[in-house]
Amino acid sequence: MSKFSDYTFEDYKIEGFIEEILSLKEITLADFIKAFETHLDCIEDYRKFRELSFGENMNPFTIIRHILYINNSRLFHTLLFDLQRNNFTNWFSENG
């Protein structure tokens, strides 16, 4: 994925992440791409906010978790920890 070309992915982490996602909902590649394209700008704004405000850096896995969560919060709510979900929800209610 060219969006994350500067990040070194480890195969076992990718496999575990995919298994985690698929355990929640069977998602097609087309559905994933659509969610990614639809919500990337919003999550990028949130990522920049977290970086500027708190010095946090969201890795690609965290960005994708947020994208799937905003795409379908009911199905993918467990992809984020409670604090992550609350922080994002609060930010989104003011900025989304």
C-alpha positions in Angstrom: 0.0 0.0 0.0 1.8 3.2 -1.2 0.1 5.3 1.6 2.4 3.5 4.1 5.5 3.0 1.9 7.8 4.4 4.6 6.6 1.8 7.2 8.2 -1.6 7.6 5.5 -4.2 7.9 6.2 -7.6 9.5 4.4 -10.5 8.0 3.2 -12.0 11.3 1.7 -8.7 12.4 -0.2 -8.3 9.1 -1.5 -11.9 9.4 -2.6 -11.3 13.0 -4.3 -8.0 12.1 -6.2 -9.5 9.2 -7.3 -12.4 11.3 -8.6 -10.0 14.0 -10.6 -8.0 11.4 -12.0 -11.1 9.8 -13.0 -12.5 13.1 -15.3 -9.5 13.5 -16.8 -9.4 10.0 -16.0 -10.9 6.7 -14.9 -8.0 4.6 -14.1 -8.0 0.9 -11.1 -6.2 -0.5 -13.5 -3.9 -2.4 -15.3 -3.0 0.8 -12.0 -2.4 2.5 -10.8 -0.1 -0.3 -14.0 1.8 -0.3 -13.9 2.4 3.4 -10.2 3.4 3.1 -10.9 5.9 0.3 -14.0 7.2 2.0 -12.6 7.8 5.5 -8.8 8.3 5.0 -9.0 12.1 4.9 -11.0 12.3 8.2 -8.6 9.9 10.0 -5.6 11.8 8.6 -7.1 15.0 10.1 -7.5 13.2 13.4 -4.0 11.7 13.2 -2.5 15.2 12.7 -4.6 16.5 15.6 -3.2 13.8 17.9 0.3 14.4 16.7 0.2 18.2 17.1 -1.7 18.1 20.4 -0.2 15.2 22.2 2.9 14.2 20.2 1.3 10.8 19.3 2.2 9.0 16.1 -0.5 6.6 14.8 1.0 3.6 13.0 -0.7 2.2 9.9 -2.5 -0.5 11.9 -4.0 2.2 14.2 -5.0 4.3 11.2 -6.8 1.3 9.6 -8.5 0.4 12.9 -9.9 4.0 13.0 -11.0 3.8 9.3 -12.9 0.5 9.9 -14.4 1.9 13.1 -15.7 5.1 11.5 -16.9 3.0 8.6 -19.0 0.7 10.8 -18.6 1.5 14.5 -21.1 -1.2 15.5 -19.2 -4.1 13.9 -15.6 -2.8 14.5 -15.9 -1.1 17.9 -13.5 -3.7 19.5 -10.7 -2.7 17.1 -10.1 0.3 19.3 -9.4 0.4 23.0 -12.0 2.3 25.1 -9.7 5.3 25.5 -9.0 5.4 21.7 -12.7 5.1 20.9 -13.7 7.8 23.4 -10.9 10.2 22.2 -11.9 9.7 18.6 -15.6 9.9 19.2 -15.2 13.2 21.1 -12.9 14.6 18.4 -15.3 13.5 15.7 -18.3 15.0 17.3 -16.6 18.4 17.2 -14.7 18.0 13.9 -16.3 15.3 11.8 
